[in-house]
Amino acid sequence: MYWKNDKGEILKSIDHLNHYVQAKNKKLVFAMNGGMFEPDNAPKGLYIENFKILKSIDTLQGAGNFYLQPNGILYITQNNHAGIIETKKYRQNKSIRYATQSGPILITNGKINPIFQEKSKNMNIRNGVGILENGELIFAMSKKEISFYDFAQHFKSLGCKEALYLDGYVSRTYLPEKNWSQQDGNFGVIIGVTEPSK
């Protein structure tokens, strides 16, 4: 998970992230915006990067998708174990290397969030993350507008027991091996996968 560069400047776009990792002799394989953010591009809610808590958890009530219940946290431990957990059930511990808070949770224990309406007219571009039974993360972004219910159903059809909504119309994905390369954006957190440059 990325937010700022080594000078403390917010990366904001996948293009900036790409240049940042290239300067470290790494190749960006995949990137996606990683949750909601404040007007100043600060992460909305909990954000942990390399074991450091850079933004504290948000347990408030409010309007907007972030506060649709339950909202949740995607975390990755030092052993590369990934989890998605309801915000109210989250307990901080030293093994958590990365975490980003967003909402609403799409799937819990294999069940679609009951607040979603099957025939909902609330349509938008959406991106999110799910966890397969083998523990692997799977990221998805819709190419056209989709309801929360249908988006959650997509993760369920892939075999995810847990899934979390990350964001909506601002969403961007960079996956050049699939000829999908959106390098613009104006985000807070960006989730990226890198490999050493050849």
Buried (B, 14 or more C-beta within 10 A) or exposed (E): BBBBBEEEEBBBBBBBBBEBBEEEEBBBBBBBBBBBBEEEBBBBBBBBBEEEEBBEBBEEEEEEBBBBBBBBBBBBBEEEEBBBBBBEEBEEEEEBBBBBBBBBBBBBEEEBBEEBEEEEEEEBBBBBBBBBEEEEBBBBBBEEEBBBBBBBBBBBEEEBBBBBBBBBEEBBBBBEEEEEBBBEBEBBBBBBBBEEEE
